């Protein structure tokens, strides 16, 4: 998978690329508009991560160009602007998703996987982890072929956990992923705990393995080793 | 009637009264002189006639009111006397006031007592006439002054009232500095120039400060994003459990700082009235939608929700802002609640009341709307929820009230009457 990361902040660009490379992606860097424009023109990518506020151009324009030359390529807007206008504008011109700085790399990973999954027309659209199979499009989950009845939040949680498998996922990443901005001041960690507990129980009821490990004081880890 | 025309009317009345008095004395003086002259002429006339013959003596029967001539034995040494007397006037068929001049003189060796008279106009009549005139003048003056003043107010003061209305409706958040209509009155021009200078300076300062606040808050974003990404890369490396906890704690602080920044930026934007494009929003469906969103969070805290949405109130405001307002109100009621508590939402045509159980406030309730003021200092909350609610209410003419009574925290917001949103007409009357 080839990903183009357009981000003018070098340190952030480094981090994103390091993370994505570790995830097994082929990551190309574009620190400004002109380089990004050139690369879009010359090469093809599976997905582009585009920062809107570039020193020499607007990221939104870049996405328009991308839509023209490579309509099959996915794209995610990265923006420091947390305004609804920007979000709506971005999604209007055909952005697949929108992330606000500062985002969790795990969240970026989850969004990227989701965009790539949606973009892939052929092949299975399900996520498989050993005996667990999740189909995001239809909100279905199975344990060894048996359907698993999950709430919307539990389903989101499972997808996020599998997408970021084998890593420690801090509780506030999960809370932010599930509730967005509204967790301020709420006992969000208790809520996360409740969801995790219910999810674990439901998987175990269907004779699935307990992959959900608690990392005390930090968060959770979804792994089979 | 304003101060200006009041003092003008007073001055005019004073002048009228003084003028009236002067007029009266002047009139009196002229009449007196005229009468005296007439009497003297008549005296001369009588002397001339009597020095020749007695014809006037006989004639006086027909003109008793003009000449009264008596033959006397001898003239006693009496100077001529002037006095007023009331006698019967056959011409007017009534008793009238006359002025008479009496003197004695000897003609053709006969002494005469001669009195010449002239009818007098009654002083009271004069006074009455003058008073009537004065009254008439006063009425004419007041009416004229009123209309003239109105005209002057309309034409002359128009730029002033326009400028006043402009000042009243002017908001610093407007893109451009203030403009006034040009006037041909020097004083207004000077005032407007001074105002423009003042407001432009405030406007520039305001924008500089606003930009600074926005930029600062905005610029915090990038370093935060970098810190977070580095911490998360560090998290992925082979860390001991203790190290992992440290990194997670640091990352949580980043989240908190990021939320703080968002909330502050939101507050700045609300206060700068950057949320425009109001829409008419039915409160009932908005509330139902947002309550459904928060339902899960309430269930987890075992909070029971009492809904009583009977009103059909609509709110004219930016939809994003309305959602932020409702969300903050609801999350506030959940946040400061106790496990197993109650949230009661009541919507009528005029107001929305949200009540929730919870610990009594430990700080004075008046300070609860201050930034970073928390009812519970140990709370993880940013302490910006209520200030955001208040800022939204302030910029949208919504009244807000907080009370703690009968173990319930109660926030009531009073929707603005729709007609109060109309712009007041330009004030022209004085």
HADDOCK unambig.tbl for C-alpha pairs under 7 A between the chains (distance, minus, plus):
assign (segid A and resid 11 and name CA) (segid B and resid 226 and name CA) 6.34 0.50 0.50
assign (segid A and resid 12 and name CA) (segid B and resid 226 and name CA) 5.16 0.50 0.50
assign (segid A and resid 12 and name CA) (segid B and resid 229 and name CA) 6.83 0.50 0.50
assign (segid A and resid 15 and name CA) (segid B and resid 229 and name CA) 5.87 0.50 0.50
assign (segid A and resid 15 and name CA) (segid B and resid 230 and name CA) 6.37 0.50 0.50
assign (segid A and resid 19 and name CA) (segid B and resid 233 and name CA) 6.83 0.50 0.50
assign (segid A and resid 80 and name CA) (segid B and resid 221 and name CA) 6.31 0.50 0.50
assign (segid A and resid 101 and name CA) (segid B and resid 221 and name CA) 6.33 0.50 0.50
assign (segid A and resid 101 and name CA) (segid B and resid 225 and name CA) 5.69 0.50 0.50
assign (segid A and resid 102 and name CA) (segid B and resid 221 and name CA) 6.41 0.50 0.50
assign (segid A and resid 102 and name CA) (segid B and resid 224 and name CA) 6.02 0.50 0.50
assign (segid A and resid 102 and name CA) (segid B and resid 225 and name CA) 3.99 0.50 0.50
assign (segid A and resid 102 and name CA) (segid B and resid 228 and name CA) 6.88 0.50 0.50
assign (segid A and resid 103 and name CA) (segid B and resid 225 and name CA) 6.62 0.50 0.50
assign (segid A and resid 104 and name CA) (segid B and resid 229 and name CA) 6.87 0.50 0.50
assign (segid A and resid 105 and name CA) (segid B and resid 229 and name CA) 6.38 0.50 0.50
assign (segid A and resid 105 and name CA) (segid B and resid 232 and name CA) 6.85 0.50 0.50
assign (segid A and resid 167 and name CA) (segid B and resid 236 and name CA) 6.93 0.50 0.50
assign (segid A and resid 170 and name CA) (segid B and resid 248 and name CA) 6.67 0.50 0.50
assign (segid A and resid 184 and name CA) (segid B and resid 381 and name CA) 5.88 0.50 0.50
assign (segid A and resid 185 and name CA) (segid B and resid 335 and name CA) 6.24 0.50 0.50
assign (segid A and resid 185 and name CA) (segid B and resid 380 and name CA) 5.22 0.50 0.50
assign (segid A and resid 185 and name CA) (segid B and resid 381 and name CA) 3.84 0.50 0.50
assign (segid A and resid 186 and name CA) (segid B and resid 335 and name CA) 5.41 0.50 0.50
assign (segid A and resid 191 and name CA) (segid B and resid 300 and name CA) 6.60 0.50 0.50
assign (segid A and resid 217 and name CA) (segid B and resid 245 and name CA) 6.46 0.50 0.50
assign (segid A and resid 218 and name CA) (segid B and resid 245 and name CA) 5.66 0.50 0.50
assign (segid A and resid 218 and name CA) (segid B and resid 248 and name CA) 6.21 0.50 0.50
